[in-house]
Amino acid sequence: MSKIDDINRLIIESKLSGEIFTKEISDGHHTFGELYRHRIILFCTLCNLLPEISWKSKKHFDEENDPMFNDSFIAGINTPEGVATYHIKLKYWEMFNIPELERAPKYEQYDSDDVIERVYSLSKIKINNR
């Protein structure tokens, strides 16, 4: 087992026992909580700038077999490479000034690397003369 595996196991055990809150763990510069807030604000800004290709929903495509995470919604943007999404806490719902869908599009088994590539693909196109 590697040191990283040991650290991750210790974090999970400490989180489950209530000894630590993972959002307070830091790399010496930023906490996980700060980095997640940055991600939320950056994605919110991108979606709000491109509302014609963005959406939000409080339900997954198949809510019966894939219920939404507690106290969360899903926000997405339709990129040239495919859909990119993030699950976000409901307290940020009103910040996303984008169309609401009854259900999110069907999940196509993309991963976090795909999301990065898909979001980056937006930097290569012009939308509405921008």
C-alpha positions in Angstrom: 0.0 0.0 0.0 1.4 3.4 -0.9 1.6 6.5 1.3 -1.2 8.1 -0.7 -3.4 5.1 0.0 -2.5 5.3 3.7 -3.4 9.1 3.8 -6.6 8.6 1.9 -7.6 5.7 4.3 -6.8 7.9 7.3 -8.8 10.8 5.9 -11.9 8.6 5.2 -11.6 7.0 8.7 -11.2 10.4 10.4 -14.1 11.9 8.4 -16.4 9.0 9.3 -15.5 9.3 13.0 -16.2 13.0 13.0 -12.6 13.9 13.8 -12.1 16.1 10.7 -14.1 17.9 8.1 -12.5 17.2 4.6 -13.4 20.7 3.4 -10.9 22.0 6.0 -8.0 19.9 4.7 -5.4 22.2 3.1 -2.4 21.8 0.8 -0.8 24.8 2.7 -2.4 27.3 0.3 -6.0 26.4 -0.1 -8.5 24.1 1.6 -10.7 21.7 -0.3 -13.6 23.9 0.7 -12.1 26.9 -0.9 -11.2 25.0 -4.1 -14.8 23.6 -4.4 -16.2 27.2 -4.0 -13.8 28.4 -6.7 -15.0 25.6 -9.0 -18.7 26.4 -8.3 -18.2 30.1 -8.9 -16.2 29.6 -12.1 -18.7 27.1 -13.5 -21.6 29.3 -12.5 -20.0 32.2 -14.3 -19.4 30.1 -17.4 -23.0 28.9 -17.5 -24.4 32.3 -16.9 -22.3 33.7 -19.7 -23.6 31.0 -22.0 -27.2 30.4 -20.9 -28.3 29.3 -24.4 -26.2 26.0 -24.0 -26.5 25.7 -20.2 -29.1 24.1 -17.9 -29.8 23.0 -14.3 -32.0 20.3 -12.9 -33.0 18.9 -9.5 -33.5 15.5 -11.0 -31.3 13.0 -12.9 -32.6 11.5 -16.1 -33.5 8.3 -14.2 -34.4 9.5 -10.8 -35.8 6.1 -9.7 -32.5 4.3 -10.2 -30.1 7.3 -9.8 -31.5 9.7 -7.2 -30.0 13.1 -6.9 -27.4 13.5 -4.1 -28.8 15.0 -0.9 -29.3 18.7 -0.9 -27.8 19.0 -4.4 -28.7 19.8 -8.1 -26.9 19.2 -11.3 -25.8 22.0 -13.6 -24.6 21.3 -17.1 -23.3 22.9 -20.3 -23.6 21.4 -23.8 -20.1 21.7 -25.3 -18.9 20.8 -28.8 -17.3 17.6 -27.2 -20.5 16.7 -25.2 -22.2 17.5 -22.0 -20.1 18.7 -19.0 -21.8 18.6 -15.6 -21.2 19.2 -11.9 -23.3 18.4 -8.8 -23.7 21.5 -6.7 -25.3 22.2 -3.4 -28.8 23.6 -3.6 -27.8 26.8 -1.7 -26.2 27.9 -5.0 -29.3 27.2 -7.1 -30.3 30.9 -7.5 -26.9 31.9 -8.6 -27.2 29.8 -11.8 -29.4 32.1 -14.0 -29.9 29.4 -16.7 -32.8 27.4 -17.9 -34.2 24.7 -15.6 -34.9 21.2 -17.0 -37.4 18.8 -15.5 -34.7 16.1 -15.7 -31.0 16.2 -16.6 -29.9 14.6 -19.9 -29.0 11.0 -19.7 -25.6 10.4 -18.2 -23.2 9.0 -20.9 -20.5 7.5 -18.6 -18.1 10.4 -19.0 -15.5 11.0 -16.3 -13.8 14.0 -14.8 -11.1 14.1 -17.5 -13.8 14.2 -20.1 -15.5 17.1 -18.3 -12.2 19.0 -18.3 -11.7 18.4 -22.1 -15.3 19.3 -22.8 -15.2 22.6 -20.8 -11.9 23.5 -22.5 -13.5 22.9 -25.9 -15.6 26.0 -25.3 -12.4 28.1 -25.5 -12.0 27.1 -29.1 -15.4 28.3 -30.4 -17.2 31.6 -30.9 -20.8 31.8 -29.6 -23.0 34.7 -30.6 -20.1 36.8 -31.8 -18.2 36.6 -28.5 
